[in-house]
Amino acid sequence: MDPRLLVTIVLFGPLLGATVAGLFGKRIGDVASMAITTGFLLLSAVLSWVLFSQWTWGGLQPFTLTYAPFIHVGNFVSDWSFRLDGMSAVMLVVVTTVSSLVHVYSWGYMAEDGAKPRFFAYLSLFTFAMLALISAADFMQLFFGWEGVGLASYLLIGFWHHKPTANAAAIKAFVVNRVGDFGFALGIMTVFWSLGSIQFAQIFPQVAAHAGDAWSFAGYSFRLMDLACTLLFVGAMGKSAQFFLHTWLPDAMEGPTPVSALIHAATMVTAGVYMVCLLSPMYEYAPFAKHVVLVIGAITALFAATVGLVQNDIKRVIAYSTCSQLGYMFMAAGVGAYQASMFHLFTHAFFKALLFLGAGSVIHAMVHEQDMRRYGGLAKYLPVTFAVMTIGTIAITGLGIPGVELGFAGFYSKDSIIHAAWMSGQAGDPMGYFGFVMGVFVAGLTAFYSWRLAFFTFNGHARWTSQDLEHHWHNRDHADEGAHDAHAEPDHGGHQHEPHESPWSMRLPLIALSIGAIGAGFFFHEKFIGAGQIEFWKGAIFTAANNHVLAEHEAPWWIAQAPLIVSVLGLLFAAYVYIAREGLGARLAANRGPLYLFFYNKWFFDELYQATFVRGAKLLGDLFWKGGDQAIIDGLGPDGVSAVSYAVGKGAGRLQTGYVYHYAFVMLLGVAGLLSYALWAWAA
């Protein structure tokens, strides 16, 4: 089949499904809406794998398919298009595969929800916006998809709009992303101003010639490429929840669990990483911007890992792990290992979607209970969920055997990032050593909090009772979340007061994702970062002549062993705290030491932002409202000149009484006054 036809179906299939379910869902019913949206996503996923196989093994070459003109004003030219290259081929597989499995999973998870057509329409719209973003041939369509995933995330995070917390989380995500998008828009303007185009095919060949261009302002000189790339990265910080603009991501857990999986594994948060790697021809000539990407990524990885150590909500732990893993991806891009960054994005999609959907299966079994402190001993009740989440945990911790090069998906991609950071330091950039140290240290933290989640949930003694589940079941229709969540199967005359596996519509996607979490690294590492990378990427990723961070070099033995050593130590420490000495973790938390409180309260970022930006904005609003609007505008207007005029008019109106003798008296006073004046004037 013609690849151009395939990409058209892949791109517009989800949009068609979203349109049908969104506009006609109430007429055609729940089942038809779910079947149409899921069917189009499965078709897109199958065709995406066909395109990916043609690209990887069939010799398919890059091409751009233009559908229609968008904006043509002078040199500002933008078209609706589809760009197929190594970057978009990878992202097509990631986005459509995870989204299609999330659609299937949602058949079971949202079974009792009363707004299924709307939910599935939003999911498909989310997918279309991401596909538009990754296939863009210019900044304008990229920005369209960028804002599209922001809108869809707002709709899905706040899907249960009867919950005040869900509404607040949706607004928070939307507002924080607008901060990042302001920098992103400024970056696009800087590119157009300096290079005269927004089309990638025209921009990238010009970068080397304009690498030394500068912009002078207020006596300071800024390298244009560094300025543009730094501003563009501000947008990535918001979209991918990096340090300073990360606060929206944990609150996004207020949405249904399938939404969390889609946001964290395949769509919104991966957009920033994709954008930086796509713009590798620019970042390779922007050393300052690359250092910014590296430092922010490394700090984000550390910050999120430390916070994840002490969280008790199962979804929030996984959310902070996403934030941390995104830090790894940006750290890789910051040292110039864009291929490793995309490889980790690829492998991360499988095990992160697996962990989130596995958490949803646990929540389903525990009747919408998300606090891990009320779990324990679930392995025998949820054997499939236990098995797949163990696979996901092994994958995210990157367990594998260096030298033999055998391990789960995260082993190949995470270790390649840490190795690239070391090689960057060896090449003369000391910031590379900073990235290496942070990467190894965070790998140990990742192992601890990931196994903590697994042990806390599935091992040890049960910290729940049948009465607890019965109480949750009885009250689920009266709870804010339970009224619209699918955390329990329909009642058929008798409640099951013990945890039980989710339906097969939820288990099958978990099994499929576990296959990717096991084998994605082994089967594709040679293509992404190994000997076949040049042929695989076919110019989609640019590396400068002096960039050899992914080249095969001899390194001290401990460089390869360090990630494995710290990961095993993290595993052993978690096993000691939560299995061998069960209850030790709870006792340590009960002490509420300063470090624990610092991590538990997320480094107090929410409180800091509340005290500065939120209160500052409120004070500024009060200043303009009370001082500007009320005191000045109303004071000079309705309460000032207008009030005086009204008072004068009202007073003058009292003279018009309508009585003749009043008017005669006034006339008499007037005559007396005139005579007095005449006599005074005659005497003078």
Residue pairs with C-beta under 8 A, 6 or more apart in sequence:
1 50
3 51
3 54
3 60
3 63
3 84
4 63
4 65
6 47
6 50
6 51
7 51
7 65
7 82
7 84
7 135
8 65
8 82
9 43
9 44
9 47
10 44
10 47
10 48
10 51
10 92
10 96
10 131
11 82
11 128
11 131
11 132
11 135
12 128
13 40
13 41
13 43
13 44
14 37
14 40
14 41
14 44
14 99
14 124
14 125
14 127
14 128
14 131
15 124
15 125
15 128
16 40
17 36
17 37
17 38
17 39
17 40
17 41
17 120
17 121
17 124
18 37
18 121
18 122
18 123
18 124
18 125
18 128
19 121
20 28
20 33
20 36
20 37
21 33
21 34
21 36
21 37
21 117
21 118
21 120
21 121
21 124
22 117
22 118
22 121
22 122
22 125
24 33
25 33
25 116
25 117
25 118
25 120
25 121
26 117
28 36
28 117
29 117
30 116
30 117
33 116
33 117
33 120
33 121
34 103
34 106
34 107
34 116
34 117
34 120
37 103
37 120
37 121
37 123
37 124
38 100
38 103
38 104
38 107
38 120
40 124
41 96
41 99
41 100
41 103
41 124
41 127
42 100
42 103
42 104
44 96
44 100
44 127
44 131
45 93
45 96
45 97
45 99
45 100
48 92
48 93
48 95
48 96
48 97
49 93
49 97
51 60
51 84
51 89
51 92
52 89
52 90
52 92
52 93
54 60
55 84
55 86
55 89
55 536
56 89
56 527
56 536
60 84
61 538
62 83
62 84
62 85
62 86
62 538
62 539
62 540
63 84
64 81
64 82
64 83
64 84
64 137
64 201
65 81
65 82
65 84
66 79
66 80
66 81
66 137
67 79
67 80
67 81
67 82
68 79
68 80
69 78
69 79
69 80
70 78
70 79
70 80
70 140
70 141
71 77
71 78
71 140
72 78
75 192
75 196
75 197
76 192
76 198
77 138
77 197
77 198
77 199
78 138
78 139
78 140
78 141
78 198
78 199
79 137
79 138
79 141
80 141
81 135
81 136
81 137
81 138
81 141
82 135
82 137
83 135
83 136
83 137
83 200
84 135
85 537
85 538
85 539
85 540
86 536
86 537
86 538
86 539
86 540
86 541
87 134
87 274
87 277
87 278
87 342
87 537
87 540
87 541
88 134
88 135
88 540
90 342
90 345
90 346
91 130
91 134
91 270
91 274
92 131
92 134
92 135
93 346
94 265
94 266
94 270
94 345
94 346
94 349
95 127
95 130
95 131
95 134
95 266
95 267
96 127
96 131
97 266
97 349
97 516
98 261
98 262
98 265
98 266
98 349
98 350
98 353
98 513
99 123
99 124
99 126
99 127
99 262
99 266
99 267
101 353
101 357
101 509
101 512
101 513
102 123
102 258
102 261
102 262
102 353
102 357
102 509
103 120
103 123
103 124
104 505
104 508
104 509
105 258
105 261
105 357
105 360
105 505
105 506
105 509
105 510
106 119
106 120
106 123
106 256
106 258
107 505
108 364
108 486
108 502
108 503
108 504
108 505
108 506
109 256
109 257
109 258
109 360
109 364
109 486
109 487
109 502
109 506
110 116
110 119
110 256
110 258
110 485
110 486
111 486
111 489
111 490
111 503
112 485
112 486
112 488
112 490
113 119
113 484
113 485
113 486
114 484
115 159
115 484
118 159
119 156
119 159
119 256
122 152
122 155
122 156
122 159
123 156
123 258
123 259
123 262
125 148
125 152
125 155
126 149
126 152
126 153
126 156
126 262
126 267
126 268
127 262
127 267
128 148
129 145
129 148
129 149
129 151
129 152
129 267
130 145
130 148
130 149
130 266
130 267
130 268
130 271
131 145
132 141
132 144
132 145
132 148
133 141
133 142
133 144
133 145
133 146
133 148
133 149
133 271
133 274
134 145
134 274
135 141
136 142
136 144
136 145
137 199
137 200
137 201
138 198
138 199
138 200
139 188
139 191
139 192
139 198
139 200
140 198
142 275
143 184
143 185
143 188
145 271
146 181
146 184
146 235
146 239
146 271
147 181
149 239
149 267
149 268
149 271
150 173
150 174
150 177
150 181
150 239
150 268
152 267
152 268
153 170
153 173
153 174
153 252
153 263
153 267
153 268
154 170
154 171
154 173
154 174
155 170
156 255
156 256
156 259
156 262
156 263
157 166
157 169
157 170
157 173
157 251
157 252
157 254
157 255
157 259
157 263
158 166
158 167
158 169
158 170
158 171
158 254
158 255
159 166
159 255
159 256
159 259
160 166
160 254
160 255
160 256
160 480
160 481
160 484
160 485
161 167
162 480
162 483
162 484
163 254
163 480
163 481
165 254
165 480
166 254
166 255
168 251
168 254
169 248
169 251
169 252
169 253
169 254
169 255
170 254
170 255
172 247
172 248
172 251
173 248
173 249
173 251
173 252
175 248
176 238
176 245
176 247
176 248
177 238
177 239
177 245
177 248
178 238
179 238
179 245
180 234
180 235
180 236
180 237
180 238
180 239
180 245
181 235
181 238
181 239
182 234
183 231
183 232
183 233
183 234
183 235
183 237
183 238
184 231
184 232
184 234
184 235
184 236
184 238
185 235
186 231
186 234
187 228
187 229
187 230
187 231
187 232
187 233
187 234
187 235
188 198
188 232
190 224
190 227
190 228
190 231
191 198
191 203
191 228
191 232
191 282
192 198
194 210
194 213
194 215
194 224
194 228
195 202
195 203
195 206
195 207
195 210
197 203
197 206
200 278
203 281
203 282
204 281
204 282
204 542
207 225
207 281
207 282
207 285
208 285
210 224
210 225
211 225
211 285
212 223
213 223
213 224
213 225
214 221
214 222
214 223
214 224
215 221
215 222
215 224
215 227
216 222
223 286
223 288
225 282
225 285
225 286
225 289
226 286
226 287
226 288
226 289
228 282
228 286
229 279
229 282
229 283
229 286
229 289
229 290
230 286
230 288
230 289
230 292
232 275
232 276
232 279
233 272
233 276
233 289
233 292
233 293
233 296
234 245
235 272
235 275
236 242
236 271
236 272
236 273
236 275
236 276
236 330
237 243
237 244
237 245
237 272
237 296
238 245
238 272
239 268
239 269
239 271
239 272
239 275
240 269
240 270
240 271
240 272
240 273
240 326
240 330
241 248
241 249
241 269
241 300
241 322
241 323
241 326
242 272
242 296
242 297
242 300
242 323
242 326
242 327
242 330
243 296
243 299
243 300
243 303
243 327
244 296
246 300
246 303
246 304
246 323
246 605
247 602
247 605
247 606
247 609
249 269
249 319
249 322
249 323
250 316
250 319
250 320
250 323
250 602
252 259
252 260
252 263
252 319
253 260
253 313
253 315
253 316
253 319
255 263
256 485
257 315
257 356
257 357
257 359
257 360
257 363
258 357
258 360
260 315
260 318
260 319
260 356
261 352
261 353
261 356
261 357
261 360
262 353
263 269
264 318
264 319
264 322
264 352
264 353
264 356
265 348
265 349
265 350
265 352
265 353
265 356
266 349
266 353
269 322
269 326
270 326
270 345
270 349
272 326
272 330
273 326
273 329
273 330
273 333
273 341
273 342
273 345
274 342
274 345
276 283
276 293
276 330
276 333
276 338
276 341
277 333
277 338
277 341
277 342
277 541
278 540
280 333
280 338
280 541
280 542
280 543
281 542
283 289
283 290
283 293
283 333
284 290
284 336
284 542
284 543
284 544
284 547
285 544
290 333
290 334
290 335
290 336
291 334
291 431
292 334
293 330
293 331
293 333
293 334
294 330
294 331
294 333
294 334
294 335
294 431
294 432
294 434
294 435
295 334
295 431
295 434
296 327
296 330
297 326
297 327
297 328
297 329
297 330
297 331
297 332
297 333
297 334
297 435
298 327
298 331
298 334
298 434
298 435
298 438
298 439
299 327
299 438
300 323
300 324
300 326
300 327
300 330
301 324
301 325
301 327
301 328
301 331
301 438
301 439
301 442
302 324
302 327
302 438
302 441
302 442
302 445
303 323
303 324
303 327
303 603
304 320
304 321
304 322
304 323
304 324
304 327
305 320
305 321
305 324
305 442
305 445
305 446
305 449
306 445
306 599
306 603
307 320
307 599
307 600
307 602
307 603
308 317
308 320
308 321
308 324
308 445
308 449
309 445
309 448
309 449
309 452
309 599
310 589
310 596
310 599
310 600
311 317
311 320
311 600
312 371
312 372
312 373
313 370
313 371
313 372
314 359
314 362
314 363
314 370
314 371
314 372
314 375
314 453
314 457
315 356
315 359
315 363
315 370
317 372
317 449
317 452
317 453
318 352
318 355
318 356
318 359
318 453
320 449
321 352
321 355
321 396
321 446
321 449
321 450
322 352
324 442
324 445
324 446
325 344
325 348
325 352
325 396
327 442
328 344
328 414
328 417
328 439
328 442
329 341
329 344
329 345
329 348
329 417
330 341
331 417
331 421
331 435
331 438
331 439
332 338
332 340
332 341
332 344
332 416
332 417
332 420
332 421
333 341
334 431
334 435
335 420
335 421
335 423
335 424
335 429
335 431
335 432
335 435
335 549
336 420
336 424
336 543
336 544
336 547
336 549
337 416
337 417
337 420
337 421
337 424
337 529
337 549
337 550
338 541
338 543
339 528
339 529
339 533
339 537
339 541
339 550
340 413
340 416
340 417
340 420
340 528
340 529
340 550
341 417
342 528
342 541
343 412
343 413
343 416
343 521
343 524
343 525
343 528
343 529
344 410
344 413
344 414
344 416
344 417
346 413
346 520
346 524
346 528
347 395
347 409
347 410
347 412
347 413
347 516
347 517
347 520
347 521
348 396
348 410
348 413
349 516
350 395
350 409
350 513
350 516
350 517
350 520
351 391
351 392
351 395
351 396
351 408
351 409
351 410
351 513
351 516
351 517
352 392
352 396
353 513
354 388
354 389
354 391
354 392
354 395
354 510
354 513
354 514
354 516
354 517
355 389
355 392
355 393
355 396
357 506
357 509
357 510
357 513
358 385
358 388
358 389
358 392
358 510
359 389
360 502
360 506
361 382
361 385
361 501
361 502
361 506
361 507
361 510
362 375
362 378
362 382
362 385
362 389
362 457
363 369
363 370
363 487
364 486
364 487
364 488
364 502
364 506
365 378
365 381
365 382
365 385
365 499
365 500
365 501
365 502
366 374
366 375
366 378
366 464
366 469
366 472
366 487
366 499
367 469
367 472
367 473
367 476
367 482
367 487
367 488
368 472
368 476
368 479
368 481
368 482
368 485
368 487
368 488
369 375
369 464
369 468
369 472
372 453
372 456
372 457
373 456
373 463
373 586
374 463
374 464
374 468
375 456
375 457
375 458
375 463
375 464
376 456
376 457
376 459
376 460
376 461
376 462
376 463
376 464
377 458
377 459
377 460
377 461
377 462
377 463
378 385
378 386
378 457
378 458
378 462
378 499
379 386
379 458
379 459
381 498
381 499
381 500
381 501
382 458
382 499
382 500
382 501
383 501
384 501
384 507
384 510
384 511
385 501
385 502
385 507
385 510
386 458
387 514
388 510
388 511
388 513
388 514
389 454
389 457
389 458
390 454
390 458
391 408
391 514
391 517
391 518
392 513
392 514
392 517
393 450
393 451
393 453
393 454
394 408
394 517
395 408
395 409
395 410
395 411
395 517
395 518
396 410
396 446
396 450
397 410
397 443
397 446
397 447
397 450
397 451
397 567
397 570
397 571
398 407
398 408
398 410
398 411
398 413
398 414
398 415
398 443
398 446
398 563
398 567
399 407
399 408
399 410
399 411
399 564
399 567
399 568
399 571
400 406
400 407
400 408
400 411
400 412
400 415
400 564
401 407
401 564
402 415
402 560
402 561
402 564
403 560
405 412
405 525
406 522
407 521
407 522
408 517
408 518
408 521
409 516
409 517
409 518
409 519
409 520
409 521
409 522
410 521
411 521
412 521
412 522
412 525
412 529
413 521
413 525
413 528
413 529
414 439
414 443
414 563
415 560
415 563
416 525
416 529
416 550
417 439
418 436
418 439
418 440
418 443
418 559
418 562
418 563
419 555
419 559
419 560
420 549
420 550
421 432
421 433
421 435
421 436
421 439
421 549
422 432
422 433
422 436
422 555
422 559
423 432
423 548
423 549
423 550
423 551
423 553
423 555
424 431
424 432
424 435
424 549
425 431
425 432
425 433
425 435
425 436
426 432
426 553
426 555
427 546
427 548
427 549
432 549
439 563
440 562
440 563
440 566
441 566
443 563
443 566
443 567
443 570
444 566
444 567
444 569
444 570
445 570
446 567
446 570
447 566
447 567
447 568
447 569
447 570
447 571
447 574
448 570
448 571
448 573
448 574
449 574
450 570
451 570
451 571
451 574
451 575
451 578
452 574
452 577
452 578
452 585
455 574
455 575
455 578
455 579
456 578
456 585
459 578
459 579
460 578
460 579
460 582
461 582
466 497
466 498
467 497
469 497
469 498
469 499
470 495
470 497
472 482
473 488
473 495
473 497
475 482
476 482
476 483
476 485
476 487
476 488
477 483
481 487
489 503
501 507
526 532
527 533
527 536
528 536
529 550
533 550
576 584
577 584
577 585
577 588
578 584
578 585
588 596
589 596
598 604
601 607
634 640
